Amino acid sequence: MTAVTRAQAMLTARAKDSHDKRQRALTTIQALEAAGTPVTATAVATAAGVSTWLVYADGVREQLEAARRRQADREPGASTVAPPGRGEPVTHASLRTDLVIARDEIRRLRARLRLQLGAEIEGPDRAELIARVATLEASCRQLAAERDARAAETSHAQRRIGELEDDLTAARESLRRVIRQANQ
């Protein structure tokens, strides 16, 4: 299978998955409306197993809003409120749902803010960090000097080993000569 064929297969699978999700969302809107359950973006997304982003996408959003209008028209005495900037009325149920969503978002943001502020409060101050960096740099310089000293000692020891090996070889050769002369 070539790369182009694989890419085409992946694109086809992605398009089919997207189509299936949209169909599930549209079917869920119809089912919620038929059951008399308030049709909200969150309810549709949860029941269909899709993201709320998809529910607000073109094609699905219009169906959601139409179902909301139909439900509002069927409810006896249901008052509707026009949201700012939109000509379509919204039901109190959808406003309550939006309020619940907003409260959940506020809770989530507060938790993130607490974590962020806690990290800032518990973190070391700048002067302490500068002192620590200076200490680490001094340790680094000291270790580098010790490393260089050990390298010099190693080099000296290697030269000394070479000299001693030469002396040993000369001593062995001298001993062999003496033994030969003694045997003659």
N, C-alpha and C positions, 0 to 999 in steps of 0.2 A: 504494500500500500504506500503510495507516494505521499509526500508532505502535502501536496495540493489536495489530494483525495481525502486525507485525514482532516485537513482544515475545512473542506467542504462538508464532510460528515459532521464535524463539530458544529458548524454553522447551522446545518439542517436540524441537528438535535436541539440546539439552543432555540431556534425559531419554533420548533414543535413544543418545547417546554414552555416558552412564553405564551404561545397560543393556548395551551392547556390551562395555564394559570389564569389567563383572562377569561376563558370559558368557565372555570370554576368560580371565579369572582362574580360573573354575570348570573350564573345559575344560583349562587348563594343569595344574591340580591333578590331574585325572584322568589326564592324559598322563604326568605325572611319576610318579604312583603306579604306573601300568601299566608304565612303563619301569624301575621299581625304583630310581629316583633319589630321594634323600632329599627329602621335601616340606618346604621351609622357606619362610617368608614372603619372604625375599630371592630365593630361586630362583624362586618363583611370580611375583613382581613383575617380575623381570628377563625371564623367559621370556615372560610375557604382555604385557610393555611397559606396565605400569601402575605406579602408586605403591604403596609398601609400606603406606601409609595405607589404600588401598582393600582390600588383602589382609586387614587387621585390622578392616575394617568388618563390621557385622552381616550375616549371610548368607554371606559368603565365609569369615570367620574360622572358623565352625563346620565348614564343609567342609574347611578346612585342618587343623583339629585332628582331625577324624574320619579323614582320610587319614593323618595322623601316627600315630594310634593303630593303625590297620589295619596300617601298615608295621611298627610295633613288635611287634605280635602275630605277624606272619609271620616276623620275623627270628629264626632259631634262636639261643638263648642270648643274645639281646640284652638287656642290662640296662637298666633304666629308672630314672630318678631323679625323684622327685616334687618339683617346684619349690615353694618356700615360698609359701603362700597359695593354692595351686591343688591340686585333687584329681587332676588328670590327669597321667599320667607323660610324661616327655619323653625322647627318645632322646639318646644321646651325640652323634649327628650334628647334631641341632638345637642342642644345647648348644655344640658347636664352631662352628656357624654364628653363634649369638648372640655367642660370644666374638670371632669375626672382625669382626662388626658393631661390637661395643663397642670393639675396638682401632682400627678405622677412625675411629670417632667421637672417641676419645681423641686420635688423630693430628691430626684436623681441629681439635679444640679447642686442642691445644698450639700448632698453627700460628697460630691466631687470637690466642692469648695472647701468643706471641712478637711478633707484629705490634703488638699493643696496648702491650706493655711497651716495645718499641723506640720507638714513637711518644712514649711518656711520657719515656723517657730522652733521646731526641734533641731533644725540644721545648725551647724557651727557658724559662728560669725566670721566675718572676713578677716579680721586681725588674727584670729586663731588659725585660719587656713594659711595665711601668709607665713606665720611662724612655723607651721608644720612643713610647708614647702621649703623654707630655708633650712630646717633641720634635715630634711630628706636630701637636699642638695649637698649639704656638708657631709652627710654620711656617704653619699655617692662619690664625692671627691676623695674622701678618706679611703674608701674601698678601691678606687681606681689607683691611688698611690700605693696601696698595699699590693695590688695586682701587679703593678709595674716593678715593685721591689722583688716580688716572688719571681717574676719573669727574669730579672737580672740575676737573681740567685740561681735559677734553673740554668741559665746560659753559662754562668761561671762553673756550675757543677758539671755540665756537659763537657766543657773544655777540660776540666780536671779529670773526668773519666777518660777522655781521649788520651790525655798525657799518661795516665796510669796504665791504660791498655798498651800504649807504645812501650812504656818501661817494662811491663810484664812480658811483652813479646821479645824485647831485647834481652831480658834476663833469661828467658827460656832458650833463646838462641845461644847465648853465652854458655849456659849450662850444658847444652848439647855438645858444643865445641870442647868444653872441658872433659866431658865424659868420653868423647872420641879420642882425645889426646891421652887420657888415662888408660884406655883400652889398647892403645898401640904399643 
